[in-house]
Amino acid sequence: MDQENSMTAEFNYTIPMLKKGFDMLELMTQYPEGVTMLELTQAMGVSKTTIYRLLGSLHQMGYVNKNETNARYYLTKKLLCLGLKALGEANLVELALPVMQALRDEIRESVMLGVLINNRVVLLEQVIGSHNFTFLLRAGNSFDLHSSAPGKVFLACTKDPVQQEQLLDTIDFRVYNERTIASREAMLEEIERVRVAGYAVDREEEMAGVHCVATPIYNQFGMLIAALWTSGPSGRLREADFPATAAKLQEASMAISSKLGYVK
């Protein structure tokens, strides 16, 4: 048997319980607010005992946690860190955190860092704002591409036109309110605005009363790998403030990109 056929035969062998574990992890990515054991049992079509054992193992390994208040299980940041290591960006959060903290001290709003996973922006880390009222999100929360500022960054700032087309094809253009971008044509116009400005904004397009500004982060190869953004109440983070806030975000994003080896 030649090497190629040998490898094919080798990879045709699967471990059922291992496969179920990864099926569960993939399923849980669809539930950023957590999922119950019953919901997992129904969705996967396996016994409650199997689900219990899988959750127990993943919890011991640090990939899953349980919210004791509502009995919902959710993915931890460990899985996100594993993905970053696979991409060679394992130190992204470590390098970004001091810059994020300094930016928070300057603008006083919460500062967030996220990456693109499939067709969602996933929150990796956040630094909580210093105002009495501020936003608090759980690591692993995800956001639509068309209705969030970081999502628009990934649509507009990727340097691969094929990837951009693929991302656009995945958008279902769910309408949250009258400000939500609801078509591919309108999204293409917004992408061009983001490219010209160098930053993206969310004008209450998903959540009423919330504004957001985001900028891109690049690695040493010039590849877009993350987005940096801030969110605040629309009465505090006003549209008139977008350019000044964006300038501070751009400076911070460039500082992080430079730490990653990016040269403009």
C-alpha atoms as a printed R data frame, in Angstrom:
    type eleno elety resid chain resno       x      y      z
1   ATOM     1    CA   MET     A     1   0.000  0.000  0.000
2   ATOM     2    CA   ASP     A     2   1.453  3.399 -0.986
3   ATOM     3    CA   GLN     A     3   1.742  6.286  1.478
4   ATOM     4    CA   GLU     A     4  -1.330  8.196  0.216
5   ATOM     5    CA   ASN     A     5  -3.604  5.149  0.449
6   ATOM     6    CA   SER     A     6  -2.131  4.341  3.833
7   ATOM     7    CA   MET     A     7  -2.987  7.818  5.128
8   ATOM     8    CA   THR     A     8  -6.505  7.598  3.682
9   ATOM     9    CA   ALA     A     9  -7.082  4.292  5.449
10  ATOM    10    CA   GLU     A    10  -5.674  5.715  8.664
11  ATOM    11    CA   PHE     A    11  -7.945  8.782  8.664
12  ATOM    12    CA   ASN     A    12 -11.022  6.694  7.865
13  ATOM    13    CA   TYR     A    13 -10.788  5.379 11.413
14  ATOM    14    CA   THR     A    14 -12.773  7.562 13.818
15  ATOM    15    CA   ILE     A    15 -13.344  7.579 17.578
16  ATOM    16    CA   PRO     A    16 -17.111  8.056 18.088
17  ATOM    17    CA   MET     A    17 -16.929  9.751 21.496
18  ATOM    18    CA   LEU     A    18 -14.203 12.134 20.320
19  ATOM    19    CA   LYS     A    19 -16.308 13.069 17.314
20  ATOM    20    CA   LYS     A    20 -19.320 13.696 19.564
21  ATOM    21    CA   GLY     A    21 -17.178 15.974 21.721
22  ATOM    22    CA   PHE     A    22 -16.189 18.134 18.758
23  ATOM    23    CA   ASP     A    23 -19.778 18.073 17.462
24  ATOM    24    CA   MET     A    24 -20.820 19.461 20.834
25  ATOM    25    CA   LEU     A    25 -18.191 22.215 20.744
26  ATOM    26    CA   GLU     A    26 -19.301 23.264 17.263
27  ATOM    27    CA   LEU     A    27 -22.934 23.253 18.366
28  ATOM    28    CA   MET     A    28 -22.197 25.371 21.443
29  ATOM    29    CA   THR     A    29 -20.705 28.126 19.271
30  ATOM    30    CA   GLN     A    30 -24.293 28.791 18.166
31  ATOM    31    CA   TYR     A    31 -25.307 29.582 21.764
32  ATOM    32    CA   PRO     A    32 -23.172 32.528 22.992
33  ATOM    33    CA   GLU     A    33 -25.546 32.986 25.951
34  ATOM    34    CA   GLY     A    34 -25.201 29.344 26.940
35  ATOM    35    CA   VAL     A    35 -27.146 26.140 26.306
36  ATOM    36    CA   THR     A    36 -28.877 23.701 28.647
37  ATOM    37    CA   MET     A    37 -28.170 19.988 28.873
38  ATOM    38    CA   LEU     A    38 -31.674 19.278 27.563
39  ATOM    39    CA   GLU     A    39 -31.135 21.497 24.525
40  ATOM    40    CA   LEU     A    40 -27.842 19.727 23.767
41  ATOM    41    CA   THR     A    41 -29.492 16.318 24.158
42  ATOM    42    CA   GLN     A    42 -32.295 17.232 21.751
43  ATOM    43    CA   ALA     A    43 -30.025 18.913 19.206
44  ATOM    44    CA   MET     A    44 -27.437 16.112 19.101
45  ATOM    45    CA   GLY     A    45 -29.867 13.208 19.372
46  ATOM    46    CA   VAL     A    46 -27.825 11.334 21.965
47  ATOM    47    CA   SER     A    47 -28.541 10.222 25.507
48  ATOM    48    CA   LYS     A    48 -28.486 12.543 28.492
49  ATOM    49    CA   THR     A    49 -25.782 10.336 30.027
50  ATOM    50    CA   THR     A    50 -23.506 10.887 27.025
51  ATOM    51    CA   ILE     A    51 -24.071 14.662 27.152
52  ATOM    52    CA   TYR     A    52 -23.347 14.660 30.896
53  ATOM    53    CA   ARG     A    53 -20.060 12.807 30.401
54  ATOM    54    CA   LEU     A    54 -18.962 15.036 27.528
55  ATOM    55    CA   LEU     A    55 -19.767 18.215 29.454
56  ATOM    56    CA   GLY     A    56 -17.955 16.883 32.501
57  ATOM    57    CA   SER     A    57 -14.824 16.095 30.506
58  ATOM    58    CA   LEU     A    58 -14.837 19.439 28.670
59  ATOM    59    CA   HIS     A    59 -15.423 21.267 31.951
60  ATOM    60    CA   GLN     A    60 -12.464 19.481 33.588
61  ATOM    61    CA   MET     A    61 -10.289 20.437 30.601
62  ATOM    62    CA   GLY     A    62 -11.354 24.079 30.895
63  ATOM    63    CA   TYR     A    63 -13.209 24.384 27.580
64  ATOM    64    CA   VAL     A    64 -16.709 24.635 29.085
65  ATOM    65    CA   ASN     A    65 -18.129 26.421 32.114
66  ATOM    66    CA   LYS     A    66 -21.550 26.354 33.727
67  ATOM    67    CA   ASN     A    67 -23.658 29.283 34.820
68  ATOM    68    CA   GLU     A    68 -25.082 27.991 38.107
69  ATOM    69    CA   THR     A    69 -27.864 30.577 38.061
70  ATOM    70    CA   ASN     A    70 -29.588 29.358 34.905
71  ATOM    71    CA   ALA     A    71 -27.872 25.947 34.452
72  ATOM    72    CA   ARG     A    72 -26.544 26.912 31.023
73  ATOM    73    CA   TYR     A    73 -23.191 25.753 29.708
74  ATOM    74    CA   TYR     A    74 -20.967 28.018 27.624
75  ATOM    75    CA   LEU     A    75 -17.571 27.896 25.940
76  ATOM    76    CA   THR     A    76 -14.614 29.481 27.702
77  ATOM    77    CA   LYS     A    77 -11.793 31.560 26.249
78  ATOM    78    CA   LYS     A    78  -9.567 28.482 26.232
79  ATOM    79    CA   LEU     A    79 -11.086 27.342 22.953
80  ATOM    80    CA   LEU     A    80 -10.505 30.771 21.445
81  ATOM    81    CA   CYS     A    81  -6.892 30.718 22.609
82  ATOM    82    CA   LEU     A    82  -6.457 27.300 20.997
83  ATOM    83    CA   GLY     A    83  -7.636 28.744 17.695
84  ATOM    84    CA   LEU     A    84  -5.274 31.691 18.006
85  ATOM    85    CA   LYS     A    85  -2.358 29.344 18.614
86  ATOM    86    CA   ALA     A    86  -3.260 27.466 15.446
87  ATOM    87    CA   LEU     A    87  -3.156 30.774 13.558
88  ATOM    88    CA   GLY     A    88   0.162 31.717 15.127
89  ATOM    89    CA   GLU     A    89  -1.403 34.631 17.026
90  ATOM    90    CA   ALA     A    90  -1.402 33.119 20.516
91  ATOM    91    CA   ASN     A    91   0.067 36.253 22.089
92  ATOM    92    CA   LEU     A    92  -2.469 38.664 20.572
93  ATOM    93    CA   VAL     A    93  -4.394 39.291 23.796
94  ATOM    94    CA   GLU     A    94  -1.226 39.553 25.875
95  ATOM    95    CA   LEU     A    95   0.222 42.167 23.519
96  ATOM    96    CA   ALA     A    96  -3.032 44.070 23.104
97  ATOM    97    CA   LEU     A    97  -4.102 44.326 26.745
98  ATOM    98    CA   PRO     A    98  -1.743 47.128 27.890
99  ATOM    99    CA   VAL     A    99  -2.681 49.186 24.826
100 ATOM   100    CA   MET     A   100  -6.374 48.576 25.469
101 ATOM   101    CA   GLN     A   101  -6.026 49.635 29.108
102 ATOM   102    CA   ALA     A   102  -4.262 52.850 28.116
103 ATOM   103    CA   LEU     A   103  -6.976 53.597 25.544
104 ATOM   104    CA   ARG     A   104  -9.710 52.955 28.111
105 ATOM   105    CA   ASP     A   105  -8.042 55.383 30.510
106 ATOM   106    CA   GLU     A   106  -8.063 58.007 27.759
107 ATOM   107    CA   ILE     A   107 -11.609 57.621 26.404
108 ATOM   108    CA   ARG     A   108 -13.207 56.106 29.551
109 ATOM   109    CA   GLU     A   109 -15.398 53.791 27.455
110 ATOM   110    CA   SER     A   110 -15.063 50.004 27.334
111 ATOM   111    CA   VAL     A   111 -12.528 48.733 24.800
112 ATOM   112    CA   MET     A   112 -12.987 45.371 23.081
113 ATOM   113    CA   LEU     A   113 -10.832 43.031 20.994
114 ATOM   114    CA   GLY     A   114 -12.302 40.427 18.652
115 ATOM   115    CA   VAL     A   115 -11.483 38.027 15.840
116 ATOM   116    CA   LEU     A   116 -13.390 36.587 12.908
117 ATOM   117    CA   ILE     A   117 -14.570 32.996 13.342
118 ATOM   118    CA   ASN     A   118 -16.576 31.679 10.418
119 ATOM   119    CA   ASN     A   119 -18.877 34.625  9.680
120 ATOM   120    CA   ARG     A   120 -19.116 36.076 13.194
121 ATOM   121    CA   VAL     A   121 -16.939 38.470 15.162
122 ATOM   122    CA   VAL     A   122 -16.071 36.773 18.455
123 ATOM   123    CA   LEU     A   123 -15.064 38.791 21.515
124 ATOM   124    CA   LEU     A   124 -11.669 37.783 22.873
125 ATOM   125    CA   GLU     A   125 -11.003 40.383 25.544
126 ATOM   126    CA   GLN     A   126 -12.404 43.605 26.937
127 ATOM   127    CA   VAL     A   127 -11.307 46.365 29.286
128 ATOM   128    CA   ILE     A   128 -14.253 47.775 31.198
129 ATOM   129    CA   GLY     A   129 -14.913 51.515 30.949
130 ATOM   130    CA   SER     A   130 -14.553 53.824 33.915
131 ATOM   131    CA   HIS     A   131 -17.956 55.513 33.664
132 ATOM   132    CA   ASN     A   132 -20.611 54.665 36.244
133 ATOM   133    CA   PHE     A   133 -22.633 53.072 33.442
134 ATOM   134    CA   THR     A   134 -20.664 50.965 30.978
135 ATOM   135    CA   PHE     A   135 -20.953 47.828 28.874
136 ATOM   136    CA   LEU     A   136 -19.932 44.387 30.099
137 ATOM   137    CA   LEU     A   137 -19.800 41.492 27.632
138 ATOM   138    CA   ARG     A   138 -18.785 37.883 28.159
139 ATOM   139    CA   ALA     A   139 -15.749 36.626 26.249
140 ATOM   140    CA   GLY     A   140 -17.057 34.466 23.422
141 ATOM   141    CA   ASN     A   141 -20.014 36.706 22.603
142 ATOM   142    CA   SER     A   142 -20.372 37.059 18.859
143 ATOM   143    CA   PHE     A   143 -21.653 39.765 16.522
144 ATOM   144    CA   ASP     A   144 -23.124 39.998 13.027
145 ATOM   145    CA   LEU     A   145 -20.977 41.287 10.203
146 ATOM   146    CA   HIS     A   146 -23.518 43.690  8.732
147 ATOM   147    CA   SER     A   147 -24.798 45.370 11.901
148 ATOM   148    CA   SER     A   148 -21.635 45.749 14.009
149 ATOM   149    CA   ALA     A   149 -18.648 48.055 13.625
150 ATOM   150    CA   PRO     A   150 -16.061 45.235 14.021
151 ATOM   151    CA   GLY     A   151 -18.013 43.143 11.533
152 ATOM   152    CA   LYS     A   152 -17.770 45.930  8.974
153 ATOM   153    CA   VAL     A   153 -14.016 46.116  9.614
154 ATOM   154    CA   PHE     A   154 -13.624 42.469  8.623
155 ATOM   155    CA   LEU     A   155 -15.755 42.988  5.529
156 ATOM   156    CA   ALA     A   156 -13.969 46.138  4.399
157 ATOM   157    CA   CYS     A   157 -10.355 45.701  5.442
158 ATOM   158    CA   THR     A   158  -9.611 42.162  4.329
159 ATOM   159    CA   LYS     A   159  -7.113 42.266  1.478
160 ATOM   160    CA   ASP     A   160  -8.452 39.059 -0.067
161 ATOM   161    CA   PRO     A   161 -11.350 39.827 -2.474
162 ATOM   162    CA   VAL     A   162 -12.326 36.151 -2.553
163 ATOM   163    CA   GLN     A   163 -12.705 36.071  1.225
164 ATOM   164    CA   GLN     A   164 -14.741 39.269  1.129
165 ATOM   165    CA   GLU     A   165 -17.137 37.754 -1.408
166 ATOM   166    CA   GLN     A   166 -17.431 34.601  0.665
167 ATOM   167    CA   LEU     A   167 -18.232 36.628  3.785
168 ATOM   168    CA   LEU     A   168 -20.830 38.703  1.956
169 ATOM   169    CA   ASP     A   169 -22.475 35.511  0.721
170 ATOM   170    CA   THR     A   170 -22.975 34.307  4.305
171 ATOM   171    CA   ILE     A   171 -24.846 37.407  5.530
172 ATOM   172    CA   ASP     A   172 -28.588 36.949  5.979
173 ATOM   173    CA   PHE     A   173 -29.079 40.710  6.555
174 ATOM   174    CA   ARG     A   174 -31.276 40.289  9.582
175 ATOM   175    CA   VAL     A   175 -33.036 43.607 10.238
176 ATOM   176    CA   TYR     A   176 -32.960 44.786 13.853
177 ATOM   177    CA   ASN     A   177 -34.415 48.246 13.277
178 ATOM   178    CA   GLU     A   178 -34.780 50.944 10.609
179 ATOM   179    CA   ARG     A   179 -31.051 51.739 10.822
180 ATOM   180    CA   THR     A   180 -29.830 48.205 10.045
181 ATOM   181    CA   ILE     A   181 -28.134 47.662  6.673
182 ATOM   182    CA   ALA     A   182 -30.565 45.352  4.930
183 ATOM   183    CA   SER     A   183 -29.102 44.547  1.505
184 ATOM   184    CA   ARG     A   184 -25.890 43.545 -0.235
185 ATOM   185    CA   GLU     A   185 -25.933 46.745 -2.297
186 ATOM   186    CA   ALA     A   186 -26.161 48.947  0.794
187 ATOM   187    CA   MET     A   187 -23.448 46.860  2.460
188 ATOM   188    CA   LEU     A   188 -21.081 47.390 -0.483
189 ATOM   189    CA   GLU     A   189 -21.620 51.149 -0.174
190 ATOM   190    CA   GLU     A   190 -20.859 50.948  3.557
191 ATOM   191    CA   ILE     A   191 -17.716 48.893  2.867
192 ATOM   192    CA   GLU     A   192 -16.451 51.641  0.558
193 ATOM   193    CA   ARG     A   193 -17.094 54.269  3.246
194 ATOM   194    CA   VAL     A   194 -15.130 52.199  5.774
195 ATOM   195    CA   ARG     A   195 -12.207 51.841  3.375
196 ATOM   196    CA   VAL     A   196 -12.068 55.574  2.727
197 ATOM   197    CA   ALA     A   197 -12.397 56.526  6.407
198 ATOM   198    CA   GLY     A   198 -10.140 53.779  7.771
199 ATOM   199    CA   TYR     A   199 -12.633 52.887 10.498
200 ATOM   200    CA   ALA     A   200 -16.151 51.491 10.857
201 ATOM   201    CA   VAL     A   201 -19.103 52.646 12.926
202 ATOM   202    CA   ASP     A   202 -22.371 51.241 14.216
203 ATOM   203    CA   ARG     A   203 -25.077 53.895 14.496
204 ATOM   204    CA   GLU     A   204 -27.563 52.017 16.686
205 ATOM   205    CA   GLU     A   205 -27.903 49.480 13.868
206 ATOM   206    CA   GLU     A   206 -28.508 46.512 16.146
207 ATOM   207    CA   MET     A   207 -29.204 47.913 19.589
208 ATOM   208    CA   ALA     A   208 -31.060 51.195 20.072
209 ATOM   209    CA   GLY     A   209 -29.083 53.758 22.025
210 ATOM   210    CA   VAL     A   210 -25.669 52.150 21.427
211 ATOM   211    CA   HIS     A   211 -22.915 53.510 19.188
212 ATOM   212    CA   CYS     A   212 -19.690 51.731 18.263
213 ATOM   213    CA   VAL     A   213 -16.434 52.601 16.480
214 ATOM   214    CA   ALA     A   214 -13.929 49.962 15.273
215 ATOM   215    CA   THR     A   215 -10.516 49.765 13.611
216 ATOM   216    CA   PRO     A   216  -8.426 46.924 12.094
217 ATOM   217    CA   ILE     A   217  -5.377 45.122 13.503
218 ATOM   218    CA   TYR     A   218  -2.823 43.491 11.173
219 ATOM   219    CA   ASN     A   219  -0.080 40.931 11.708
220 ATOM   220    CA   GLN     A   220   3.504 40.875 10.399
221 ATOM   221    CA   PHE     A   221   2.323 39.639  7.009
222 ATOM   222    CA   GLY     A   222  -0.154 42.485  6.592
223 ATOM   223    CA   MET     A   223  -3.108 40.164  7.154
224 ATOM   224    CA   LEU     A   224  -6.189 41.444  8.979
225 ATOM   225    CA   ILE     A   225  -6.387 39.336 12.136
226 ATOM   226    CA   ALA     A   226  -8.505 41.283 14.646
227 ATOM   227    CA   ALA     A   227 -10.625 44.335 15.301
228 ATOM   228    CA   LEU     A   228 -10.397 46.832 18.124
229 ATOM   229    CA   TRP     A   229 -13.520 48.726 19.095
230 ATOM   230    CA   THR     A   230 -15.312 50.765 21.688
231 ATOM   231    CA   SER     A   231 -19.008 51.016 22.478
232 ATOM   232    CA   GLY     A   232 -20.973 53.568 24.424
233 ATOM   233    CA   PRO     A   233 -24.428 55.092 24.838
234 ATOM   234    CA   SER     A   234 -25.327 57.218 21.829
235 ATOM   235    CA   GLY     A   235 -25.804 60.231 24.106
236 ATOM   236    CA   ARG     A   236 -22.216 59.907 25.329
237 ATOM   237    CA   LEU     A   237 -20.454 58.517 22.258
238 ATOM   238    CA   ARG     A   238 -22.053 60.929 19.780
239 ATOM   239    CA   GLU     A   239 -21.728 60.790 15.996
240 ATOM   240    CA   ALA     A   240 -19.851 64.091 16.167
241 ATOM   241    CA   ASP     A   241 -17.268 62.286 18.330
242 ATOM   242    CA   PHE     A   242 -16.702 59.429 15.858
243 ATOM   243    CA   PRO     A   243 -13.684 60.922 14.005
244 ATOM   244    CA   ALA     A   244 -11.805 61.849 17.202
245 ATOM   245    CA   THR     A   245 -12.585 58.493 18.826
246 ATOM   246    CA   ALA     A   246 -11.590 56.673 15.647
247 ATOM   247    CA   ALA     A   247  -8.246 58.492 15.566
248 ATOM   248    CA   LYS     A   248  -7.461 57.232 19.073
249 ATOM   249    CA   LEU     A   249  -8.554 53.719 18.144
250 ATOM   250    CA   GLN     A   250  -6.409 53.809 14.996
251 ATOM   251    CA   GLU     A   251  -3.394 54.818 17.031
252 ATOM   252    CA   ALA     A   252  -4.023 51.965 19.460
253 ATOM   253    CA   SER     A   253  -4.626 49.462 16.648
254 ATOM   254    CA   MET     A   254  -1.391 50.480 14.975
255 ATOM   255    CA   ALA     A   255   0.475 50.068 18.280
256 ATOM   256    CA   ILE     A   256  -0.862 46.521 18.611
257 ATOM   257    CA   SER     A   257  -0.169 45.758 14.939
258 ATOM   258    CA   SER     A   258   3.403 47.006 15.355
259 ATOM   259    CA   LYS     A   259   3.885 44.676 18.330
260 ATOM   260    CA   LEU     A   260   2.820 41.854 16.017
261 ATOM   261    CA   GLY     A   261   5.479 42.856 13.502
262 ATOM   262    CA   TYR     A   262   3.315 44.862 11.111
263 ATOM   263    CA   VAL     A   263   5.057 47.589  9.134
264 ATOM   264    CA   LYS     A   264   2.777 50.038  7.352
